[in-house]
Amino acid sequence: MVIDYRKNELEEQMLTNLYKKTWTAGLTTLSFAYHSKANNKLIASMTKHSKSYNFRVGEEEGKSVEEMLVANVGKVDPKRHLENGVNELMAVNILQLLGLMLTTIVF
């Protein structure tokens, strides 16, 4: 038995908006305890990566480009992780501060 059912335009639009985020989703702030723990965790990983990056820069002195490429195959790139960590830390903290400023002014 074949059941053929077609949705009209309004039903399709309603279903596409079902799980869409609202504009207020960006204004929600995290709890201070969670935000502090996340910042500490991210900074701890960044200190670990900065130490390994400093060590890698020291190893690269006196080596050719090919030797450096071969030596670093399959290893974690600490420079990339540092850049990503800084970008993530700044973005999260800026959003948290803007959200807090808005809530203090509005409420």
N, C-alpha and C positions, 0 to 999 in steps of 0.2 A: 504494500500500500504506500503510495507516494503522497507525501503531504508537501504541497508547494505553498510557501508563505513568503510574501514580500513585505518589507518594511517601507513605510512612507518616508518622506524627507525629514519630517520632524522627529520621528522615532530614531532615525539614523543619527541625527544631530544630538539627540539626547544620549545615545549610547556612546558617541565619541567624547562627550563631556563628562562621562560617568566618573572616571578616575583622574581627571585633570586637576592639577594643583590650583588653588585659588591665589589671588594676588597677595593675600595676607600670609601665605606660607613662608615667604622670605623674611617676614618681620618677627617671627617667633624666635625667642632667645632660649639658649640652653641654661640649665641650672648652673650656678656658680661652681658647685663642687665638681660636676661633670666636666665643665669647661676647663677648670684648673687642672684636673687629672689629665685631660686630653693634651693640654699645653705642656705639662711636665713630661708626659710620655713622648711627645714629638720633639721636645728640646733634648731629651736624653738620647733619642735616636740620632738627632743631628750632631750631638757631641761625639758620639761613636763614629759617625761617618766623617766628621771633620778630622778626627785623629787618623783614620785610615786614609783620608785624602792627603793629609800632611805626610804620612809615611810613603804613599805612592809617589808624591812629587819628589821626595828625597831619593827614591829608587830610580826615577827617570833621568836623573842627572848623568850625563855622559853616555846615554844610550841613543841609538838611532831610532827613527820613527818605526821602522819594521820590527826592531827588537821590542819596543814598547807594545806594539800591537800584538805580537805573538805572546808576550809575557802576560798580558791582561785578558786573554781569551777565556771566557767562561767565568770571569770574576765579577763581583758586584762593582758597579761604577759609583764610587762615593760622591763624585761631583754632581752627577745627575740626581742622586738621592738628596743631596744638600739643597739643590735648586728647587726640587719638588717640595721639600720640607719647608723651605722659606716661603714659597708661594702659598702653600696650604696654611701655614701658621698666620701669615699676614691676612689672607682672605677670611679665615675663621674669626680672627680677632677684630678685624674691621667690621664684619657683619654683626658680631656680638655688640661692639660699642655703638654702632649706628642704631641697632635695635633697642639698646638700653637708653640711648639719648631720646629716641622717639617716644618710648614709653614714659620717660620722666616728663617730657614736655606735654604730651597729650593727656596723660592721666595725672 
